[in-house]
Amino acid sequence: MTDSQLIREIKDGNVQLYNELMRRYERKILAFIYHMLKSAQMESMAEDLCNETFYKAYRSLHSFREIEATFSTWLYTIARNTVLSELRKNKTMKVSLEQSGHTPQTDVETLPLQTVLRNEKVSMVRDAINNLPEKQRSALILREYEQLDYQEIAGILGQTVSSVKSLLFRARASVKLQLEPYFMEPIFEEYEGMNQR
C-alpha cells in the first residue's frame, strides 16, 4: 500500500493504519531530529520530539494535500518546525558539556589507534556541521544523511531548488574550510554521505 492509499484510508476512518505510516518514517525522522538537536547538545530530546512530530502530523492529516507536497516532505517540514520551536524555547538554557562539569570518559588505551582516529575525525565532521547556520545545516543533513533529493529539500525548507543547491555548496565549503587545518588529505572522500554531488 502506498503512502497515498494509507492516508486516504486513515482519512476515511481507518486510523489504526497510522501505525504503518509511522513505522515507515520513524527511524528517518528520529535521525533527522537527532542531528538537528546535536548542535545544542539536546539529543536526549530526540525521541520526544519525534513523537510530537507524529502526533502533530496525525492531528493535521486532514489538511495534508498531496498536490502540494509528498507525505515525507510534509512530515520532515513538521519535524523541522518542531525542533526549531524547541530550540527557540531552550535557547537560554543551553549548557555545554564543559559548563555542566560532565565530560564523557573513554578508555582510549583499550581502543585500537585506527578506531580512535576515525572516531575523532567523525566527531570533528559532526562539530563542523553543527557550527553551520541553521538552514545550511538542515539542508546538509537532509541531503547527506537522509539522502533526499533537491526538490524534497526545497519543499521542507521553503526554498527554491537553486537556493538549496547554493545552501549545500556553502555548507560543504564551510565544513571543508573548518576541517582543512586538521586533515592533509581531502576529507569528503573519506566519509560516505559527505561526497560532492
C-alpha positions in Angstrom: 0.0 0.0 0.0 1.4 3.4 -1.0 1.5 6.4 1.4 -1.3 8.0 -0.6 -3.5 4.9 -0.2 -2.7 4.7 3.5 -3.5 8.4 4.0 -6.8 8.0 2.1 -7.8 5.0 4.3 -6.8 6.9 7.5 -8.8 10.0 6.4 -11.8 7.6 5.8 -11.6 6.5 9.4 -9.2 3.5 9.4 -7.0 5.2 12.0 -5.1 2.1 13.0 -3.2 2.3 9.7 -1.4 5.4 11.0 0.9 3.0 12.8 2.0 1.7 9.5 2.7 5.2 8.2 4.7 5.9 11.4 6.7 2.7 11.0 7.8 3.7 7.5 9.2 7.1 8.6 10.0 6.8 12.3 13.7 5.9 12.0 14.5 8.6 9.4 12.6 11.3 11.2 14.2 10.4 14.5 17.7 10.5 12.9 16.9 13.9 11.3 15.7 15.3 14.6 18.7 13.9 16.4 21.1 15.6 14.0 19.3 18.9 14.3 19.4 18.8 18.1 23.1 17.9 18.3 24.4 21.5 17.9 22.5 22.5 21.1 23.5 19.3 23.0 19.8 18.4 23.2 20.0 14.9 21.6 18.2 13.4 24.6 15.0 15.1 23.5 15.0 13.5 20.0 12.6 10.7 20.8 10.1 13.1 22.5 10.2 15.5 19.6 9.8 12.6 17.1 6.7 11.5 18.9 5.5 15.1 18.9 6.1 15.3 15.2 4.0 12.2 14.5 1.2 13.5 16.8 1.1 16.8 15.0 1.1 15.1 11.7 -1.8 12.9 12.8 -3.8 15.9 14.1 -3.2 17.7 10.8 -3.5 14.8 8.4 -6.9 16.0 7.2 -5.2 19.2 5.9 -2.5 17.3 4.1 -2.8 17.8 0.3 -0.7 15.6 -1.9 -0.7 18.0 -4.8 1.3 20.5 -2.7 4.0 18.0 -1.3 4.7 14.4 -0.8 3.9 13.0 2.6 7.6 12.6 3.5 8.3 16.2 2.6 5.4 17.4 4.7 6.5 15.2 7.6 10.1 16.5 7.5 8.7 20.0 7.5 6.7 19.3 10.6 9.8 17.7 12.3 12.0 20.7 11.4 9.5 23.2 12.7 9.0 21.2 15.9 12.8 21.1 16.5 13.2 24.8 15.7 10.4 25.7 18.1 12.0 23.6 20.9 15.4 25.2 20.2 13.9 28.7 20.5 12.3 27.7 23.8 15.5 26.3 25.2 17.9 28.9 23.8 18.6 30.4 27.2 19.0 27.0 28.8 21.8 25.9 26.5 24.7 24.4 28.6 27.7 22.8 27.0 29.3 19.7 28.4 32.2 21.7 29.7 29.9 24.1 31.6 27.9 21.2 33.0 31.0 19.7 34.5 30.3 16.4 32.8 32.7 15.1 30.2 32.3 11.6 28.8 35.2 9.3 29.7 36.5 6.8 27.3 39.4 4.5 28.0 41.5 5.4 24.9 44.1 2.7 25.6 41.5 -0.1 25.1 40.7 1.1 21.6 42.9 0.4 18.6 44.6 3.6 17.3 42.7 3.5 13.9 39.4 3.4 15.8 40.4 6.3 18.0 41.5 8.4 15.0 38.4 7.5 13.0 36.1 8.4 15.9 38.0 11.7 16.3 37.6 12.6 12.6 33.8 11.7 12.6 33.4 13.8 15.7 35.2 16.8 14.1 33.0 16.5 11.0 29.9 16.5 13.2 31.1 19.5 15.1 31.8 21.3 11.8 28.3 20.5 10.6 26.8 21.7 13.9 28.6 25.0 13.5 26.8 25.8 10.3 23.9 28.3 10.2 20.5 26.5 10.7 19.4 26.4 7.0 22.7 25.2 5.8 22.9 22.5 8.5 19.3 21.4 7.7 20.0 21.2 4.0 23.2 19.3 4.5 21.6 16.8 6.9 18.6 16.2 4.6 20.9 15.7 1.6 23.8 13.7 3.1 22.3 11.8 5.9 18.6 11.5 4.8 19.5 11.2 1.1 16.6 13.4 0.0 16.7 15.0 -3.5 16.9 18.7 -4.1 13.2 19.1 -4.8 12.2 17.5 -1.5 14.7 19.6 0.5 13.4 22.7 -1.2 9.8 21.8 -0.1 10.9 21.1 3.5 13.0 24.3 3.8 10.6 26.5 1.9 13.3 27.4 -0.7 13.8 27.1 -4.4 15.9 24.2 -5.8 18.6 26.7 -6.8 18.6 28.1 -3.2 19.0 24.6 -1.8 22.0 23.9 -4.1 23.5 27.2 -3.0 22.9 26.4 0.7 24.6 23.0 0.1 27.5 24.5 -1.7 28.1 27.0 1.1 27.6 24.3 3.8 30.1 21.9 2.2 32.6 24.7 1.6 32.3 25.8 5.3 32.7 22.3 6.6 35.8 21.8 4.4 37.2 25.1 5.5 36.7 24.3 9.1 38.4 20.9 8.8 41.3 21.8 6.4 43.7 22.6 9.3 43.2 19.1 10.7 43.4 16.9 7.6 46.0 16.9 4.9 44.0 14.6 2.6 40.7 15.6 1.1 38.1 14.8 3.8 35.0 14.5 1.7 36.2 11.3 0.0 36.6 9.6 3.4 33.0 9.9 4.6 30.2 8.2 2.8 27.3 10.6 2.5 29.6 13.6 2.6 30.7 13.4 -1.1 30.0 16.2 -3.5 27.1 15.6 -5.9 
